[in-house]
């Protein structure tokens, strides 16, 4: 394959094994160590990945952005054509903005202050389970128990509803910001 002349419209095709081993002459022990380090770095993220959890796609994206952030932050070579400043650190700030959005989405504590104010004003919402089961399985074992909430008033419900709507708005704003950054700015990070 190495001796075969490649036409303009023909690209070499590597098998998965050849791509993994990268048997090109430029390959060195340092390249192998770098690739092995990448694999080790990804193990905790991929080990904890589940296909049925929506947060894991963000954790995987954050891992990639963490690695890109490090490279860009230490990049001494790329200059912004307009300002003449190093562009790596500028791009690293954009990557960090995206990572900050991911962190807020994963923490999901958009209305912590508002919830504390609500709890101080109305008391903490508590769920109390009844002692008697409300349904049984075919063998007569309890399946579910009834429950009721304490500290529920009309004003409390309205306040809680406003907090939930505000939390959802802030969550959606972070998703929009994250995907806008990826859409409009990520092309420059790898150029």
Buried (B, 14 or more C-beta within 10 A) or exposed (E): EEEEEEEEEEEEEBEEEEEEEEEEEEEEEEEEEEBEEEEEEBEEBEEEBEEEEEEBEBBBBBBEBBBBBEBBBEBEEBEEEEEEEBBBBBBBEBBBBBBBBBEBBEEEEBBEEBBEEBEEEBEEBEEEEEEEBEEEEEEEEEEEEEEEEEEBEEEBEEBBEEBEEEBEEBBEEBBEBBEEBBEEBBEBBEE
